[in-house]
Amino acid sequence: MKNMMRTGEEYINALCDGRTVFINGESITNHVDHPAFRNSIRTIANLYDYKIAHADEMAFKTEDGKQMSLHWQLPTTPERLIARGYFSYEWAKQTAGWVGKGPNHVASMLVGMMTHIELLESHSPERANAFRDYFAYASENDLYLTHALVNPQGDRSKTPGEHTKNLYHSLGIVEKNDKGIIVRGAKMLATGAVLADEVLVGAQKPLKQGIDERYALCFAMPLNAKGIKIIARNSYEFGKNAKDYPLSSRFDENDSMLYFDDVLVPWERVFICEDIDAIFNLMGVTAAPVLMDIQSMARYVVKLHFLAGLAQEMTEINGVDQLPAVKESLAQLASYAMNIEGLFKGVLHCPEVHNGYYLPNRTQLSVYQVISQSLYPKVMETIRKLAGGGILMLPSGEADLENDEILAFIEKSQYSSITSPVERIRMMKLVWDAVGSEFASRHQQYELFYTGAPYQTLARLYHQYNWQASKELVEKIKML
């Protein structure tokens, strides 16, 4: 049996590719060992190694005898859909749910495109074949992809083609030739661009016929391709001591803007070209979004369980865990976690069938999106209230605990009946990193907008819900 699952070391070596990353006023080409990204890259490497160590549950065997990562498997049976869900759940546990878009996220998007390959065929048989070949390449090399689907914010009252003074504010085609297409412009939010091998580019926002065709694109490129510039946001791991910031220092995926400076995309990497209907089908009809949402649900469930446990342990350390009001708050956190876990399991066990593939129910996933957006701020508020001022009155850093004079005062003031002052401090530092740090703020924004603005998720659910069935119940009662 040929093993197509790569190790963490192979993953790190592949990232040493000379890509251009801009951060902190400089251009770097060796980002793998840069202090802004080093720890997060090692976190992903550990995930690859964990997968190999648990291959019995996290791999599958192809008909031609290859062992491949389970997130590349097409869901041709109900059991395979369930297996990919629990694969994502188990992988998310290794980072307590704090890595939002790991290697199984965009891989799930590609699987969802494969389940609806007929839509690419109707666009162009050549482009569909290019995608099939790319899927084989990405899965057999166990690649980690990010995606860039969103146009940069500008005048949001206009579509890209209506920005007549700056046609390449958003990424679009400059030229087509025998080799491929030349593209120019920006795309976001490429979460994990510094961690991934390649990027899948698409478009989410509606485009106008006759105006926006040049922006109706879907293609994949290596992130070290000539002309691709990765403009990273501030790194939350940079300069962070792991004992002061145990989450920020390890799990910062980094979100990036990508600028394509006249990049040549070969035809074999182009999957949709100048077809607005095909671009709409990519996220509106194929199973790409619903299979990505299975991964998202898995890590969200794990994250909620982590936050519930964090709150419970914090209240134990502070000696308030048996107070009735505190128990009520902790039970509320537990109910949030179990609510989403129930939705997660329900979605996995109630599939729809398309082309012989077992896929999650789109309406149920829309319910998850709506509820998850409203829950997360409540979780954060609950933990903040339970923490009180305890997460503010902490020593400035680990160096304080290494200074005997400062430590003497700390030990007299940071008291707990069940643990040492130092362990209490480290626990409260973890709470702060989860709810109050810059890393925590980014996660709250991410949970609010990962699937679109709240009004968009509510609109999707409104259109997908079976209102007729509900109204029929009303009519039955009216006729009694």
DRENDO-1510 file (C-alpha; in Angstrom, 1 decimal, always signed):
<recs>
REC; n; res; u; v; w
REC; 1; MET; +0.0; +0.0; +0.0 .
REC; 2; LYS; +1.4; +3.4; -1.0 .
REC; 3; ASN; +1.1; +6.0; +1.7 .
REC; 4; MET; +0.1; +9.4; +0.3 .
REC; 5; MET; -0.1; +11.1; +3.7 .
REC; 6; ARG; +2.8; +13.4; +4.3 .
REC; 7; THR; +4.6; +14.0; +7.6 .
REC; 8; GLY; +5.0; +17.2; +9.5 .
REC; 9; GLU; +8.6; +17.4; +8.4 .
REC; 10; GLU; +7.6; +17.0; +4.7 .
REC; 11; TYR; +5.0; +19.7; +5.2 .
REC; 12; ILE; +7.5; +22.2; +6.7 .
REC; 13; ASN; +10.1; +21.4; +4.0 .
REC; 14; ALA; +7.4; +22.1; +1.3 .
REC; 15; LEU; +6.7; +25.6; +2.8 .
REC; 16; CYS; +10.4; +26.6; +2.3 .
REC; 17; ASP; +9.4; +27.8; -1.1 .
REC; 18; GLY; +10.6; +31.4; -1.3 .
REC; 19; ARG; +7.1; +32.9; -1.3 .
REC; 20; THR; +6.8; +36.7; -0.8 .
REC; 21; VAL; +5.3; +37.7; +2.6 .
REC; 22; PHE; +5.0; +41.3; +3.7 .
REC; 23; ILE; +4.8; +41.9; +7.5 .
REC; 24; ASN; +6.0; +44.7; +9.9 .
REC; 25; GLY; +7.3; +46.9; +7.0 .
REC; 26; GLU; +9.5; +44.3; +5.4 .
REC; 27; SER; +9.3; +41.6; +2.7 .
REC; 28; ILE; +10.4; +38.1; +3.9 .
REC; 29; THR; +11.0; +35.0; +1.9 .
REC; 30; ASN; +11.9; +32.6; +4.7 .
REC; 31; HIS; +8.7; +32.8; +6.6 .
REC; 32; VAL; +8.9; +29.2; +8.0 .
REC; 33; ASP; +11.3; +30.2; +10.8 .
REC; 34; HIS; +10.1; +33.8; +11.2 .
REC; 35; PRO; +8.9; +34.5; +14.8 .
REC; 36; ALA; +5.6; +35.8; +13.4 .
REC; 37; PHE; +4.7; +32.4; +11.9 .
REC; 38; ARG; +7.0; +29.7; +13.3 .
REC; 39; ASN; +4.9; +28.3; +16.0 .
REC; 40; SER; +1.7; +28.2; +14.0 .
REC; 41; ILE; +3.5; +26.3; +11.2 .
REC; 42; ARG; +4.7; +23.8; +13.8 .
REC; 43; THR; +1.1; +23.4; +15.0 .
REC; 44; ILE; +0.0; +22.4; +11.5 .
REC; 45; ALA; +3.0; +20.0; +11.2 .
REC; 46; ASN; +1.9; +18.3; +14.4 .
REC; 47; LEU; -1.5; +17.9; +13.0 .
REC; 48; TYR; +0.0; +16.1; +10.0 .
REC; 49; ASP; +2.0; +13.8; +12.3 .
REC; 50; TYR; -1.1; +13.1; +14.5 .
REC; 51; LYS; -3.0; +12.0; +11.4 .
REC; 52; ILE; -0.3; +9.5; +10.4 .
REC; 53; ALA; -0.1; +8.2; +14.0 .
REC; 54; HIS; -3.9; +7.6; +14.0 .
REC; 55; ALA; -4.2; +6.5; +10.4 .
REC; 56; ASP; -6.7; +3.7; +11.3 .
REC; 57; GLU; -9.3; +6.4; +12.0 .
REC; 58; MET; -8.0; +9.2; +9.8 .
REC; 59; ALA; -7.1; +7.7; +6.5 .
REC; 60; PHE; -8.8; +5.6; +3.8 .
REC; 61; LYS; -7.6; +3.2; +1.2 .
REC; 62; THR; -8.3; +3.9; -2.5 .
REC; 63; GLU; -9.2; +1.2; -5.0 .
REC; 64; ASP; -5.7; +1.3; -6.4 .
REC; 65; GLY; -4.1; +0.7; -3.0 .
REC; 66; LYS; -3.2; +4.2; -1.9 .
REC; 67; GLN; -3.6; +5.4; +1.7 .
REC; 68; MET; -4.9; +8.9; +1.8 .
REC; 69; SER; -6.1; +11.4; +4.3 .
REC; 70; LEU; -9.8; +10.9; +5.1 .
REC; 71; HIS; -10.8; +14.5; +4.2 .
REC; 72; TRP; -10.1; +13.7; +0.5 .
REC; 73; GLN; -12.6; +10.9; +0.4 .
REC; 74; LEU; -15.8; +11.4; -1.6 .
REC; 75; PRO; -18.9; +10.7; +0.6 .
REC; 76; THR; -20.3; +7.8; -1.5 .
REC; 77; THR; -22.0; +6.2; +1.5 .
REC; 78; PRO; -23.7; +7.6; +4.7 .
REC; 79; GLU; -20.9; +6.1; +6.7 .
REC; 80; ARG; -18.3; +8.1; +4.8 .
REC; 81; LEU; -20.1; +11.3; +5.5 .
REC; 82; ILE; -20.2; +10.5; +9.2 .
REC; 83; ALA; -16.5; +9.4; +9.1 .
REC; 84; ARG; -15.4; +12.7; +7.6 .
REC; 85; GLY; -17.3; +14.6; +10.3 .
REC; 86; TYR; -15.7; +12.7; +13.2 .
REC; 87; PHE; -12.3; +13.0; +11.5 .
REC; 88; SER; -12.7; +16.8; +11.6 .
REC; 89; TYR; -13.9; +16.6; +15.2 .
REC; 90; GLU; -10.9; +14.5; +16.3 .
REC; 91; TRP; -8.4; +16.7; +14.5 .
REC; 92; ALA; -10.0; +19.9; +16.0 .
REC; 93; LYS; -9.5; +18.4; +19.5 .
REC; 94; GLN; -5.7; +18.6; +19.0 .
REC; 95; THR; -6.0; +22.4; +18.9 .
REC; 96; ALA; -9.1; +22.7; +21.1 .
REC; 97; GLY; -10.9; +24.1; +18.2 .
REC; 98; TRP; -8.8; +27.3; +17.8 .
REC; 99; VAL; -7.5; +26.5; +14.3 .
REC; 100; GLY; -10.5; +27.4; +12.1 .
REC; 101; LYS; -9.3; +26.6; +8.6 .
REC; 102; GLY; -6.8; +23.7; +8.8 .
REC; 103; PRO; -5.8; +21.4; +5.9 .
REC; 104; ASN; -9.2; +19.8; +5.9 .
REC; 105; HIS; -11.2; +23.0; +5.2 .
REC; 106; VAL; -10.5; +23.8; +1.6 .
REC; 107; ALA; -10.0; +20.1; +0.9 .
REC; 108; SER; -13.6; +19.7; +1.8 .
REC; 109; MET; -14.5; +22.5; -0.7 .
REC; 110; LEU; -12.7; +20.6; -3.4 .
REC; 111; VAL; -14.6; +17.4; -2.5 .
REC; 112; GLY; -17.9; +19.4; -2.7 .
REC; 113; MET; -17.0; +20.6; -6.2 .
REC; 114; MET; -16.2; +17.0; -7.2 .
REC; 115; THR; -19.7; +15.9; -6.1 .
REC; 116; HIS; -21.2; +18.4; -8.5 .
REC; 117; ILE; -18.7; +18.1; -11.3 .
REC; 118; GLU; -21.6; +18.2; -13.8 .
REC; 119; LEU; -21.8; +22.0; -13.1 .
REC; 120; LEU; -18.2; +22.5; -14.2 .
REC; 121; GLU; -18.9; +20.2; -17.2 .
REC; 122; SER; -21.8; +22.5; -18.3 .
REC; 123; HIS; -19.4; +25.5; -18.0 .
REC; 124; SER; -16.6; +23.8; -20.0 .
REC; 125; PRO; -15.5; +20.2; -20.4 .
REC; 126; GLU; -11.9; +21.4; -20.6 .
REC; 127; ARG; -12.2; +23.3; -17.3 .
REC; 128; ALA; -13.9; +20.3; -15.6 .
REC; 129; ASN; -11.0; +18.0; -16.7 .
REC; 130; ALA; -8.5; +20.6; -15.4 .
REC; 131; PHE; -10.3; +20.4; -12.0 .
REC; 132; ARG; -10.4; +16.6; -12.0 .
REC; 133; ASP; -6.6; +16.6; -12.6 .
REC; 134; TYR; -6.0; +19.2; -9.9 .
REC; 135; PHE; -8.1; +17.3; -7.4 .
REC; 136; ALA; -6.0; +14.2; -8.0 .
REC; 137; TYR; -2.8; +16.2; -7.6 .
REC; 138; ALA; -3.9; +18.0; -4.4 .
REC; 139; SER; -5.2; +14.9; -2.8 .
REC; 140; GLU; -2.3; +12.6; -3.7 .
REC; 141; ASN; +0.2; +15.2; -2.4 .
REC; 142; ASP; -1.9; +15.9; +0.7 .
REC; 143; LEU; -1.8; +19.6; +0.1 .
REC; 144; TYR; -2.9; +22.3; +2.5 .
REC; 145; LEU; -4.9; +24.9; +0.6 .
REC; 146; THR; -6.3; +28.2; +1.7 .
REC; 147; HIS; -9.0; +30.0; -0.2 .
REC; 148; ALA; -9.5; +33.7; -1.3 .
REC; 149; LEU; -13.1; +34.2; -2.2 .
REC; 150; VAL; -13.9; +37.8; -1.1 .
REC; 151; ASN; -13.1; +41.0; -2.9 .
REC; 152; PRO; -11.4; +43.7; -0.8 .
REC; 153; GLN; -13.7; +46.3; +0.7 .
REC; 154; GLY; -14.0; +49.5; -1.2 .
REC; 155; ASP; -17.1; +51.2; -2.5 .
REC; 156; ARG; -19.4; +48.4; -1.6 .
REC; 157; SER; -22.4; +50.0; -3.4 .
REC; 158; LYS; -20.7; +48.9; -6.6 .
REC; 159; THR; -19.7; +45.6; -8.2 .
REC; 160; PRO; -16.1; +45.2; -9.2 .
REC; 161; GLY; -16.7; +46.1; -12.9 .
REC; 162; GLU; -18.4; +49.4; -11.8 .
REC; 163; HIS; -15.2; +50.7; -10.3 .
REC; 164; THR; -14.3; +52.2; -13.7 .
REC; 165; LYS; -11.4; +54.2; -12.4 .
REC; 166; ASN; -9.8; +51.1; -10.8 .
REC; 167; LEU; -10.8; +48.0; -12.7 .
REC; 168; TYR; -8.3; +45.9; -10.8 .
REC; 169; HIS; -9.1; +46.9; -7.3 .
REC; 170; SER; -10.5; +43.3; -7.2 .
REC; 171; LEU; -8.8; +40.4; -8.9 .
REC; 172; GLY; -9.7; +40.1; -12.6 .
REC; 173; ILE; -8.4; +39.0; -16.0 .
REC; 174; VAL; -6.0; +41.3; -17.7 .
REC; 175; GLU; -5.3; +39.0; -20.7 .
REC; 176; LYS; -5.9; +35.5; -22.1 .
REC; 177; ASN; -3.3; +33.7; -24.2 .
REC; 178; ASP; -2.3; +30.2; -25.2 .
REC; 179; LYS; -0.6; +29.5; -21.9 .
REC; 180; GLY; -3.4; +30.7; -19.6 .
REC; 181; ILE; -4.8; +33.8; -18.1 .
REC; 182; ILE; -3.0; +36.8; -16.6 .
REC; 183; VAL; -4.7; +38.2; -13.5 .
REC; 184; ARG; -4.3; +41.3; -11.5 .
REC; 185; GLY; -5.8; +42.6; -8.3 .
REC; 186; ALA; -6.5; +41.7; -4.7 .
REC; 187; LYS; -8.4; +39.0; -2.9 .
REC; 188; MET; -9.1; +38.3; +0.8 .
REC; 189; LEU; -9.5; +36.7; +3.4 .
REC; 190; ALA; -6.8; +34.2; +2.8 .
REC; 191; THR; -6.7; +32.8; +6.3 .
REC; 192; GLY; -3.7; +30.7; +6.7 .
REC; 193; ALA; -1.9; +31.9; +3.5 .
REC; 194; VAL; +1.4; +31.7; +5.4 .
REC; 195; LEU; +0.6; +28.1; +6.4 .
REC; 196; ALA; -0.8; +26.7; +3.2 .
REC; 197; ASP; +0.8; +25.3; +0.1 .
REC; 198; GLU; -1.6; +26.8; -2.5 .
REC; 199; VAL; -4.6; +29.0; -2.8 .
REC; 200; LEU; -8.0; +28.4; -4.4 .
REC; 201; VAL; -9.4; +31.6; -5.8 .
REC; 202; GLY; -13.1; +32.1; -6.3 .
REC; 203; ALA; -15.8; +34.7; -5.9 .
REC; 204; GLN; -18.7; +35.0; -3.4 .
REC; 205; LYS; -20.4; +38.3; -3.9 .
REC; 206; PRO; -23.0; +38.6; -6.7 .
REC; 207; LEU; -21.6; +39.7; -10.1 .
REC; 208; LYS; -23.5; +41.5; -12.8 .
REC; 209; GLN; -23.9; +40.0; -16.3 .
REC; 210; GLY; -22.3; +42.1; -19.0 .
REC; 211; ILE; -20.1; +44.0; -16.5 .
REC; 212; ASP; -18.3; +41.7; -14.2 .
REC; 213; GLU; -17.2; +38.7; -16.4 .
REC; 214; ARG; -13.5; +39.4; -15.9 .
REC; 215; TYR; -13.9; +38.8; -12.2 .
REC; 216; ALA; -15.8; +35.5; -12.6 .
REC; 217; LEU; -12.9; +33.2; -12.0 .
REC; 218; CYS; -11.9; +30.1; -10.1 .
REC; 219; PHE; -8.4; +28.8; -10.2 .
REC; 220; ALA; -5.6; +27.3; -7.9 .
REC; 221; MET; -2.0; +28.4; -7.7 .
REC; 222; PRO; +1.0; +27.8; -5.5 .
REC; 223; LEU; +1.5; +30.6; -3.0 .
REC; 224; ASN; +5.1; +31.0; -4.2 .
REC; 225; ALA; +4.1; +31.7; -7.8 .
REC; 226; LYS; +5.7; +34.7; -9.4 .
REC; 227; GLY; +3.7; +37.8; -8.8 .
REC; 228; ILE; +1.7; +36.6; -5.7 .
REC; 229; LYS; +2.2; +39.0; -2.8 .
REC; 230; ILE; +1.0; +37.9; +0.7 .
REC; 231; ILE; +0.2; +40.9; +2.8 .
REC; 232; ALA; -0.1; +39.5; +6.3 .
REC; 233; ARG; -2.0; +41.2; +9.2 .
REC; 234; ASN; -0.3; +41.7; +12.5 .
REC; 235; SER; +0.9; +38.4; +14.0 .
REC; 236; TYR; -0.5; +37.5; +17.4 .
REC; 237; GLU; +2.2; +35.0; +18.0 .
REC; 238; PHE; +5.1; +37.4; +17.4 .
REC; 239; GLY; +7.0; +38.1; +20.6 .
REC; 240; LYS; +4.5; +36.1; +22.7 .
REC; 241; ASN; +5.7; +33.9; +25.6 .
REC; 242; ALA; +3.7; +30.7; +25.5 .
REC; 243; LYS; +3.1; +30.8; +29.3 .
REC; 244; ASP; +1.6; +34.3; +29.0 .
REC; 245; TYR; -0.3; +33.7; +25.8 .
REC; 246; PRO; -0.8; +29.9; +25.4 .
REC; 247; LEU; -3.3; +30.3; +22.5 .
REC; 248; SER; -2.0; +33.3; +20.6 .
REC; 249; SER; +1.5; +31.9; +20.6 .
REC; 250; ARG; +0.5; +28.6; +19.0 .
REC; 251; PHE; -2.7; +28.9; +17.0 .
REC; 252; ASP; -2.6; +32.2; +15.1 .
REC; 253; GLU; -3.5; +31.2; +11.5 .
REC; 254; ASN; -2.9; +34.8; +10.3 .
REC; 255; ASP; -5.3; +36.3; +7.8 .
REC; 256; SER; -3.8; +37.8; +4.7 .
REC; 257; MET; -4.6; +40.0; +1.7 .
REC; 258; LEU; -3.3; +38.5; -1.5 .
REC; 259; TYR; -2.3; +40.7; -4.4 .
REC; 260; PHE; -1.8; +39.2; -7.8 .
REC; 261; ASP; +0.7; +41.3; -9.7 .
REC; 262; ASP; +0.0; +40.2; -13.3 .
REC; 263; VAL; +0.2; +36.5; -12.4 .
REC; 264; LEU; +0.1; +33.9; -15.2 .
REC; 265; VAL; -2.4; +31.1; -14.3 .
REC; 266; PRO; -1.8; +28.2; -16.6 .
REC; 267; TRP; -5.0; +26.8; -18.3 .
REC; 268; GLU; -4.6; +23.5; -16.4 .
REC; 269; ARG; -5.1; +25.5; -13.2 .
REC; 270; VAL; -8.2; +27.4; -14.4 .
REC; 271; PHE; -11.6; +25.8; -13.4 .
REC; 272; ILE; -14.0; +28.7; -14.2 .
REC; 273; CYS; -13.3; +31.5; -16.6 .
REC; 274; GLU; -15.6; +34.5; -17.2 .
REC; 275; ASP; -18.8; +32.7; -16.4 .
REC; 276; ILE; -20.9; +34.5; -13.8 .
REC; 277; ASP; -23.5; +31.6; -13.6 .
REC; 278; ALA; -20.8; +29.1; -13.0 .
REC; 279; ILE; -19.2; +31.2; -10.2 .
REC; 280; PHE; -22.6; +31.5; -8.5 .
REC; 281; ASN; -23.0; +27.7; -8.7 .
REC; 282; LEU; -19.7; +27.2; -7.1 .
REC; 283; MET; -20.9; +28.4; -3.7 .
REC; 284; GLY; -24.6; +28.5; -4.3 .
REC; 285; VAL; -25.3; +25.0; -5.7 .
REC; 286; THR; -22.3; +22.7; -5.3 .
REC; 287; ALA; -21.6; +20.9; -2.0 .
REC; 288; ALA; -18.5; +23.0; -1.4 .
REC; 289; PRO; -19.9; +25.2; +1.3 .
REC; 290; VAL; -21.8; +22.4; +3.1 .
REC; 291; LEU; -18.8; +20.1; +3.4 .
REC; 292; MET; -16.7; +23.0; +4.6 .
REC; 293; ASP; -19.4; +23.7; +7.2 .
REC; 294; ILE; -19.1; +20.2; +8.5 .
REC; 295; GLN; -15.4; +20.9; +9.3 .
REC; 296; SER; -16.4; +24.3; +10.7 .
REC; 297; MET; -19.1; +22.7; +12.9 .
REC; 298; ALA; -16.7; +20.1; +14.2 .
REC; 299; ARG; -14.1; +22.7; +15.4 .
REC; 300; TYR; -16.8; +25.0; +16.7 .
REC; 301; VAL; -18.2; +22.2; +18.9 .
REC; 302; VAL; -14.8; +21.4; +20.3 .
REC; 303; LYS; -14.1; +25.1; +20.9 .
REC; 304; LEU; -17.4; +25.5; +22.9 .
REC; 305; HIS; -16.5; +22.5; +25.0 .
REC; 306; PHE; -13.1; +23.9; +25.7 .
REC; 307; LEU; -14.5; +27.3; +26.7 .
REC; 308; ALA; -17.0; +25.6; +29.0 .
REC; 309; GLY; -14.2; +23.6; +30.6 .
REC; 310; LEU; -12.1; +26.7; +30.9 .
REC; 311; ALA; -14.9; +28.6; +32.7 .
REC; 312; GLN; -15.5; +25.7; +35.1 .
REC; 313; GLU; -11.9; +25.3; +36.0 .
REC; 314; MET; -11.5; +29.0; +36.5 .
REC; 315; THR; -14.4; +29.1; +38.9 .
REC; 316; GLU; -13.0; +26.1; +40.8 .
REC; 317; ILE; -9.7; +27.9; +41.2 .
REC; 318; ASN; -11.5; +31.0; +42.4 .
REC; 319; GLY; -13.6; +29.0; +44.9 .
REC; 320; VAL; -17.0; +30.1; +43.4 .
REC; 321; ASP; -17.9; +27.0; +41.4 .
REC; 322; GLN; -20.5; +25.9; +43.9 .
REC; 323; LEU; -22.4; +29.2; +44.1 .
REC; 324; PRO; -25.9; +28.7; +42.6 .
REC; 325; ALA; -25.6; +31.7; +40.2 .
REC; 326; VAL; -22.2; +30.4; +39.0 .
REC; 327; LYS; -23.6; +26.9; +38.4 .
REC; 328; GLU; -26.4; +28.5; +36.3 .
REC; 329; SER; -23.8; +30.3; +34.1 .
REC; 330; LEU; -21.7; +27.2; +33.7 .
REC; 331; ALA; -24.8; +25.1; +32.8 .
REC; 332; GLN; -25.7; +27.7; +30.2 .
REC; 333; LEU; -22.2; +27.3; +28.6 .
REC; 334; ALA; -22.7; +23.5; +28.7 .
REC; 335; SER; -26.1; +23.9; +27.0 .
REC; 336; TYR; -24.5; +26.0; +24.2 .
REC; 337; ALA; -21.9; +23.3; +23.6 .
REC; 338; MET; -24.4; +20.5; +23.6 .
REC; 339; ASN; -26.8; +22.4; +21.4 .
REC; 340; ILE; -24.2; +22.7; +18.6 .
REC; 341; GLU; -23.0; +19.2; +19.2 .
REC; 342; GLY; -26.6; +17.9; +18.7 .
REC; 343; LEU; -26.9; +19.9; +15.4 .
REC; 344; PHE; -23.5; +18.5; +14.3 .
REC; 345; LYS; -24.6; +14.9; +14.8 .
REC; 346; GLY; -28.0; +15.5; +13.3 .
REC; 347; VAL; -26.5; +16.9; +10.2 .
REC; 348; LEU; -24.2; +14.0; +9.8 .
REC; 349; HIS; -26.9; +11.4; +10.3 .
REC; 350; CYS; -29.6; +13.0; +8.1 .
REC; 351; PRO; -28.0; +13.4; +4.7 .
REC; 352; GLU; -29.3; +14.3; +1.3 .
REC; 353; VAL; -28.3; +12.4; -1.8 .
REC; 354; HIS; -26.9; +13.9; -5.0 .
REC; 355; ASN; -25.3; +12.0; -7.8 .
REC; 356; GLY; -24.8; +9.1; -5.4 .
REC; 357; TYR; -23.0; +11.3; -2.8 .
REC; 358; TYR; -24.3; +11.7; +0.7 .
REC; 359; LEU; -24.2; +15.4; +1.7 .
REC; 360; PRO; -25.3; +17.5; +4.6 .
REC; 361; ASN; -28.7; +19.2; +4.6 .
REC; 362; ARG; -28.2; +22.8; +3.5 .
REC; 363; THR; -31.1; +24.1; +5.7 .
REC; 364; GLN; -29.8; +22.4; +8.8 .
REC; 365; LEU; -26.4; +24.0; +8.2 .
REC; 366; SER; -28.0; +27.4; +7.8 .
REC; 367; VAL; -29.6; +26.9; +11.2 .
REC; 368; TYR; -26.1; +26.2; +12.6 .
REC; 369; GLN; -24.7; +29.3; +11.0 .
REC; 370; VAL; -27.4; +31.5; +12.5 .
REC; 371; ILE; -27.2; +30.0; +16.0 .
REC; 372; SER; -23.4; +29.9; +16.1 .
REC; 373; GLN; -23.2; +33.7; +15.3 .
REC; 374; SER; -25.5; +34.6; +18.1 .
REC; 375; LEU; -24.0; +32.1; +20.6 .
REC; 376; TYR; -20.4; +33.1; +20.6 .
REC; 377; PRO; -20.8; +36.7; +22.0 .
REC; 378; LYS; -22.9; +35.2; +24.7 .
REC; 379; VAL; -20.2; +32.7; +25.6 .
REC; 380; MET; -17.6; +35.4; +25.7 .
REC; 381; GLU; -19.8; +37.6; +27.9 .
REC; 382; THR; -20.6; +34.8; +30.3 .
REC; 383; ILE; -16.9; +33.9; +30.8 .
REC; 384; ARG; -16.0; +37.6; +31.2 .
REC; 385; LYS; -18.6; +38.0; +33.9 .
REC; 386; LEU; -17.4; +34.9; +35.7 .
REC; 387; ALA; -13.8; +36.1; +35.6 .
REC; 388; GLY; -14.5; +39.6; +36.9 .
REC; 389; GLY; -11.3; +41.7; +37.5 .
REC; 390; GLY; -9.2; +38.6; +38.0 .
REC; 391; ILE; -8.1; +38.6; +34.4 .
REC; 392; LEU; -6.9; +42.2; +34.6 .
REC; 393; MET; -4.9; +42.2; +37.8 .
REC; 394; LEU; -2.2; +39.8; +36.6 .
REC; 395; PRO; +1.6; +40.2; +36.5 .
REC; 396; SER; +2.9; +41.7; +33.3 .
REC; 397; GLY; +4.7; +38.6; +32.1 .
REC; 398; GLU; +6.5; +35.4; +32.8 .
REC; 399; ALA; +9.6; +37.4; +33.7 .
REC; 400; ASP; +7.8; +38.6; +36.8 .
REC; 401; LEU; +7.6; +35.0; +38.1 .
REC; 402; GLU; +11.3; +34.6; +37.5 .
REC; 403; ASN; +12.2; +37.6; +39.7 .
REC; 404; ASP; +12.4; +36.5; +43.4 .
REC; 405; GLU; +11.4; +39.9; +44.8 .
REC; 406; ILE; +8.3; +40.2; +42.6 .
REC; 407; LEU; +7.4; +36.6; +43.1 .
REC; 408; ALA; +7.4; +37.0; +46.8 .
REC; 409; PHE; +4.6; +39.6; +46.6 .
REC; 410; ILE; +2.8; +37.7; +43.9 .
REC; 411; GLU; +2.7; +34.6; +46.2 .
REC; 412; LYS; +1.1; +36.6; +49.0 .
REC; 413; SER; -1.6; +38.1; +46.8 .
REC; 414; GLN; -2.5; +35.6; +44.1 .
REC; 415; TYR; -4.3; +33.1; +46.3 .
REC; 416; SER; -6.3; +29.9; +45.6 .
REC; 417; SER; -7.3; +27.1; +47.9 .
REC; 418; ILE; -6.7; +24.4; +45.4 .
REC; 419; THR; -3.6; +25.5; +43.4 .
REC; 420; SER; -0.4; +27.5; +43.7 .
REC; 421; PRO; -0.3; +31.2; +43.0 .
REC; 422; VAL; +1.8; +30.6; +39.9 .
REC; 423; GLU; -0.7; +28.1; +38.5 .
REC; 424; ARG; -3.6; +30.4; +39.3 .
REC; 425; ILE; -1.9; +33.1; +37.3 .
REC; 426; ARG; -1.2; +30.8; +34.4 .
REC; 427; MET; -4.9; +29.7; +34.4 .
REC; 428; MET; -6.1; +33.3; +34.4 .
REC; 429; LYS; -3.6; +34.2; +31.6 .
REC; 430; LEU; -5.2; +31.4; +29.5 .
REC; 431; VAL; -8.7; +32.8; +30.2 .
REC; 432; TRP; -7.5; +36.3; +29.1 .
REC; 433; ASP; -6.0; +34.9; +25.9 .
REC; 434; ALA; -9.4; +33.2; +25.2 .
REC; 435; VAL; -11.7; +36.1; +25.8 .
REC; 436; GLY; -9.7; +39.4; +26.0 .
REC; 437; SER; -6.5; +39.4; +24.0 .
REC; 438; GLU; -6.2; +40.6; +20.4 .
REC; 439; PHE; -6.2; +36.9; +19.4 .
REC; 440; ALA; -9.5; +36.5; +21.2 .
REC; 441; SER; -11.0; +39.6; +19.5 .
REC; 442; ARG; -10.1; +38.2; +16.1 .
REC; 443; HIS; -11.8; +35.0; +16.9 .
REC; 444; GLN; -15.0; +36.7; +18.0 .
REC; 445; GLN; -15.0; +38.7; +14.7 .
REC; 446; TYR; -14.3; +35.4; +12.8 .
REC; 447; GLU; -17.2; +33.6; +14.4 .
REC; 448; LEU; -19.5; +36.5; +13.6 .
REC; 449; PHE; -18.6; +36.8; +9.9 .
REC; 450; TYR; -17.1; +33.4; +8.8 .
REC; 451; THR; -20.3; +32.5; +6.9 .
REC; 452; GLY; -21.3; +36.0; +6.1 .
REC; 453; ALA; -22.9; +38.9; +8.0 .
REC; 454; PRO; -25.7; +37.9; +10.3 .
REC; 455; TYR; -28.3; +39.4; +8.0 .
REC; 456; GLN; -27.0; +37.2; +5.2 .
REC; 457; THR; -27.2; +34.0; +7.2 .
REC; 458; LEU; -30.7; +34.8; +8.3 .
REC; 459; ALA; -31.7; +35.6; +4.7 .
REC; 460; ARG; -30.3; +32.2; +3.6 .
REC; 461; LEU; -32.3; +30.4; +6.2 .
REC; 462; TYR; -35.5; +32.3; +5.4 .
REC; 463; HIS; -35.3; +31.2; +1.8 .
REC; 464; GLN; -34.3; +27.6; +2.6 .
REC; 465; TYR; -36.8; +26.9; +5.4 .
REC; 466; ASN; -39.9; +24.9; +4.4 .
REC; 467; TRP; -42.5; +27.5; +5.2 .
REC; 468; GLN; -45.2; +25.6; +3.3 .
REC; 469; ALA; -45.0; +22.6; +5.6 .
REC; 470; SER; -45.3; +24.9; +8.6 .
REC; 471; LYS; -48.3; +26.7; +7.1 .
REC; 472; GLU; -50.0; +23.4; +6.4 .
REC; 473; LEU; -50.0; +22.7; +10.1 .
REC; 474; VAL; -51.7; +26.0; +10.7 .
REC; 475; GLU; -54.3; +25.2; +8.0 .
REC; 476; LYS; -55.1; +21.9; +9.7 .
REC; 477; ILE; -55.9; +23.6; +13.0 .
REC; 478; LYS; -57.9; +26.2; +11.2 .
REC; 479; MET; -60.1; +23.6; +9.6 .
REC; 480; LEU; -60.9; +21.7; +12.8 .
</recs>
